[in-house]
């Protein structure tokens, strides 16, 4: 067992906990358990009945129970079903390998980050480490995480501050204006993560009573994806795998490093499987120790996240942001969709392409490159995740129409054949032990020199065999705390 407590449940503040319980009682808040998020059939029937009158994005505490991959795919009144996923046809990907993505659109806020934020806030709330009556929850992010944090905070009656770069999509800012207590726009784009960190230090030193839930270092983010997203992937595999099929690995943007924890879970289930971490070619931090700016919204970079288990990563893939943006138009412009149908992509699948936001397209491309590198065939399966959908980026389509002009059949042909059928294994590296250690060592400059982490812990992340595994298995303990919290609130008995 590692001596480091990445998620410390031993700290209890009874006064703050009582404040949280009283606030929950006043606001009709019941908190779901991790087990209910994995298995929503365990949610009390009375709550399911009440959800029939609640919209998916409504600011209603009942929507805490919709933090699951298994929401019925409808905007209002939905129940629960199996994991939402799609499998890409080879007519689109150009590879025989089966590429399957979980779909994040059907979470509240339209992105799975609402779950990662839950994994960070709720353990502190039910232990009294966060007092909703006196403290503010700060959510630094390059987009969806601060939206998820602001949403969870609203549902849990906590004050919130959302921090994100000023160049993120208009849809994000418009939505946050009505949900977050305060919104702070920092200079730059998705590549400007240090500016977000600097704003967090400014808030800490301001004297304001804040708790920083930094997704890049919060192990609640890692834990939620290991315990919820990973099992969702396994459930999909159990559903679709034939007797001759083999699971080969996951391909995921690095982002905050949280979703990569699902790859750790899957490696525990399938020890020979691989984890490919992707990033923007225009900011090749993992691939080349490089830097830059790019347009794949939502994946922060120019550092290695503290919660990225680099020693368990097998491959680094860089995706040209011109490819992600080019395919965004191909997948969402009527001319592009018709071209794909003419090329043999099933029409009913083309209708589903708007389920992919910009970073989701990058994830798909990383999976294609991974399949080509390992020469995978029709019985090989790669998993990935569609973090969000084009619902978050409709203004980007308008911007590129103005910038590039109308999308023509020639544009469609060029982008399909160049960026999908023409995708190859350039800007990709299968990692050796030394490569992994090189990437891990980059954490020092951000986290030890700048953000207050210790030399001892960064060494433990690499050398302590129990460091990462000791994060797993906390959900039973957290669920017991949630159940005790709900019992003291007393609302479950009144259903």
Secondary structure, 3 states (H helix, E strand, C coil): CCCCCCCCCCCCCHHHHHHHHHHHHHHCCCCCCHHHHHCHHHCCHHHHHHHCCCECCCCCHHHHHHCCCCECCCCECCCECCCCEEEECHHHHCCCCEEEEEECCCCHHHCCHHHHHHHHHHHHHCCCCCCCCCCEEEEECCCHHHHHHHHHHHHCCCEEEEEEECCCCHHHHHHHCCCCCEEEEECCCCCCHHHHHHHHHHHHCCCCCEEECCCCCCHHHHHHHHHHHHHHHHHHHHHHCCCCCEEEEEEEECCCCCCHHHHHHHHHHCCCCEEEEEEEHHHCHHHHCCCCCCCCCCCCCCCCCCCCCHHHCCEEEEECHHHHHHHHHHHHCHHHHHHHHHCCCCHHHHCCHHHCCHHHHHHHHHHHHHHHHCCCCCCEEEEEEECCCHHHCHHHHHHHHHHHCCCCHHHHHHHHHHHHCCCCCCCEEECCHHHHHHHHHCHHHHHHCCCCCCHHHHHHHHHCCCCCHHHCCCHHHHHHHHHHHHHHHCCHHHC
